Amino acid sequence: MDREVKKVPPNAYQPHVLVAEDDPVIRQMFSTFLHSRGFTVTEAADGVETLNNATGKDIILLDIMMPEMDGWQVAEHLKNQQPETPILMVTALGELPQRLHGFSLGVDDYLVKPVDLHELEARIRAIMRRAGIHETVIHGPLVLDPVTRTVLLNAVAVDLTPLEFDLLLLLARKPEKIWSRADLLNIVWGDDYFGTDRTVDVRIAGLRKKLSENSSREFIETVRSRGYRFKEQPRSSESD
């Protein structure tokens, strides 16, 4: 069953992931993390349930050792029925012949357990980019679309300069990560730009002003002596 946890403005899109995993602890861990990273998640505990829920999903995380039908059988069925749907095989079976067999069935990537959750997210997003799947970055009422380079806040468009958009996207993609002013200058402005800390402060102030026009929530927090971070809000207070 889908468990929606974020309130999304009209027309915003969250990529839909099917997590096919028979271990309830691992399945819950994957689902909770992916929800927190802006994905809609459907869960499946066996191979038959996976096939019954595969239609319309943007990507499928597929374990191999599942009851009813194993992951090999499921992958073969899926690639025959809906070959355009990407599959990321996530399994403890990591020997080379097993990985090669997975790729021979048409899976798009292969990740061996134990899995680092941030690597899992990175693999998913890389597959989505290759498949041309539209991605948004969503934090409650704030929606950033990297493809169209647009921002919605409480369903109202926010007019940002290209540099302001890049700065906000960098912060929003890694909430709670503290970015030094030097890091922000190097990444957003480029390492050949000879600006100062004041350059970053001015841009952050401008971003805050524009965001405050449509929301009372503080999205960008100053961390004294360290830099800035995107402030993730508790789920109970994600709407204004």
N, C-alpha and C positions, 0 to 999 in steps of 0.2 A: 504494500500500500504506500502511495506517495505521502510524504510528510512535509508539507510546505512550512518553512520556518521564517521566511522573509517576506515582508509586504512589498510587492513589486509594482511600480507605476504602470499604467496601461501601455501596451505595446513593447514593454521591456521583455527580454528573452533570457531565460536561464538554461544553459545546456542541460539536457536530460541524460543522466547516467543510469544504466542498469547494473547493479552490483550483484553478481551471481556467485554466491559463496555459502557453503553449507555450515561453516563454523560460525555460530551466532555472535561470538565475541569479535571475531575479525570483521564480520559483516557490519556489525554495529559501529565498530571503530572507523571503517571506511566511510560508512554513510554519514556519521556525525561530522567527520572532517570535511567531506565533500559538501555537505550542507553549509558548513561554516565558510566555505570558499566560494559560495555563490551558485552551486549546482542544485538542480532538482534531482532527487534520487529515488529510484524504485529498487526494492530488494527482491531477490529470488534465492531460495534455499536449496533447490535441486535443479537438475537439468530440464525436466518437463516444465517446471514453473518458469525457468529462464526463457524457453521457447514461447510460452504463452504470453510473456510480458515484453518480448523483444521488439514488437512493432512500434515504430515511432520514436525509438530511443536514438540519441545522437552518438552514443558510444556504449559498449558493453565491456565490463570488467568480468572476466571469465576464469573461474577456478577449474581445475581439471578433475580432482577427486571429489565428485559430487554423487549423491544417490540418484536413482531413477535413470539418468543418462549422464555419462561422464562428459568432461569438457571437450574431449576430442570429438565425440559424437555431436554435441551441441554446435561446435564450431563448424563442422561439416554441413549440418542442416542449415545454419544461419547463412553461410556463404552461398548455399544453393538458393535459399528463399529470399534473402535480402542482402546481396553482396555489397551494396553500398554502405552498409552499417559497419563502422570500424570496431574491431575487437582488440582489447588489450588483455592478454592472458596473464593472470596473476596466480602463481602456483609455487608450491614447494618443489616441484619436479624441475630441476634446473640443469640436468645433464645435457651435453651438446646434442645427442640424438633426439632428446625430447624437445628441445628448442627448435631444432631443424624440422621436426615433424609438425610442430605448431605453425611454423612459417609455410610449410608445404600445404597446409590446409587453408592458408590465406589470412592468418591473423596478422594484424598490423604492427604489434609489438609484443614483447615477452618480458615479464618482470618476475624475478624469483624472490620468494619469501625467505626471510623476513623483509618487509617493505618499509622504506622510509616514506612517510606520508607526503612529504614535500616533493620527493622524487616522483611519487605516484601522480601528484597533481601536474608536475612538469611533463611527464610522459603523456598524460591525457590531453593537455593543452597543445603539445607538439602534434599529436595525432589529429586533433581538431583543426589545427592550422593547415596540415597537409590535406585534410579532407574538405577544406573550405567551409567549415562550420562556423557560423556567426557567433561571436563571443561578446558578452557584456561583462562589466565589472559592477557588481551591485552591493551597496551597503545601505540597507533600509531604503530610504527615499531617494538616495543618490545613485544614478545609473550612468556609467561611462561606456560608450561604444567605441572601441579602438578602430573599428573599420570605417565608420562614418565620422569619427572624431567629434562626436556630439556628447553633451552632458545634459541630463535631466535631473532636476531636484524638485521633489514633490510634483512631478509631472510637468514642470515648467522648464523650458530650455534655458541654459545658462551660457551666455556668450563669453567664451574664453579665447585668448590668443593661442596660437599653436604652442608656444612655449609654456603657457599656463596649463594647457591641456596635458602636455607631456609631464609636467611636474606633478599635477594632481594624479595622473594615471600611475606614475611610479610609486607615489605614496600609497594610493588606494589598493594597489595590487599586493602590497605587503603590509597590512595593518599591524600596528604595534611595533614594527621595526623602526628603530631610531636611525635617522639619516643625518650624518654630519653635514654642515654647509659645504665642506670640501667635496664630499661624495656627490651631493646634489649638483654642484658646479660641474664636476667631471662628467657625470652621466647625462644631465639634461642640457647643459650648455656646451659640453664637449671639452676634452682635455686641452684643446688649443685655445680655449677662451680664457683670457686673463682678467677675470672679474674678482670681486672681493666678497666677503661674507655679507656685506651690506646689499649686494645685488640680490642674493637669495632672500634676505629679510624683506626687501621691497616687494619682490614677487609674491612671497607668502602673504604679506599684508594685503596685496591686491586680490589674491585668491580668496582670502577670508572675507573680504568686503563683498565680493560678488556672490559667494555662497550664502552670506548672511542676509542677502536681499530676499531669499526664498525659504530660509529656515533659521530657526533660533539655535539649532544644534551646532556645536563646535566640532568641525571635522578634522582640523589640523591643530595639533598641540605642540607647543614649544617645550622642549625638555632642556632645562637649564644646563648650560655649559656643554651640551652634547649635540643639539640640533633640533630636528622636527620629526614628528611621526603622525600618521593617520590614526585617529582615535576610533577604535572599534567600540560601539556602544552596546550595552546589554540588550538582549533581544526584546525585553519588556518595554524598552524606551526608544525603539527604532522608528517610531512614527511621530510626526510633529502635530 
